[in-house]
């Protein structure tokens, strides 16, 4: 399966260091995770909602990652999440589920609903899982937003 990651050029390694340092919706600081999306468009949307449009960096790259279809995965069903979970980026239930998945270490992937489009999925990669060696970056290209999206 192909998964996509939009990030600054200096953060293309799949070590989960940014998430380890700062945490995210699905992980606490101290636990590394790599956030990815199931489509290029969702990856672009996810990045854009986390920055001020005036501060979008000019060194973005879009990675396409080939993850074996048979990779072990856990899926979070959005019906099991608290009401309005997507409105709070620090939703404790989301973070607890991701932390538990990372600590368990059984699965390479955690499939989660995407907050901006809950019917879509984001996918977290556990960089400490043994199968990380089977994940390959198959495309790596500069990415630029259409300027119409960046108007104040």
Secondary structure, 3 states (H helix, E strand, C coil): CEEEEEEEHHHCCCCCHHHHHHCECCECCCCCCEEEECCHHHHHHHHHCCCCHHHCCCCEEEEEEECCCCCCEEECCHHHCCCCHHHCCCCHHHHHHHHHHHHHCCCCEEEEEECCEEEEEEEEECCCCHHHHHCEEEEEEECCCCHHHHCC
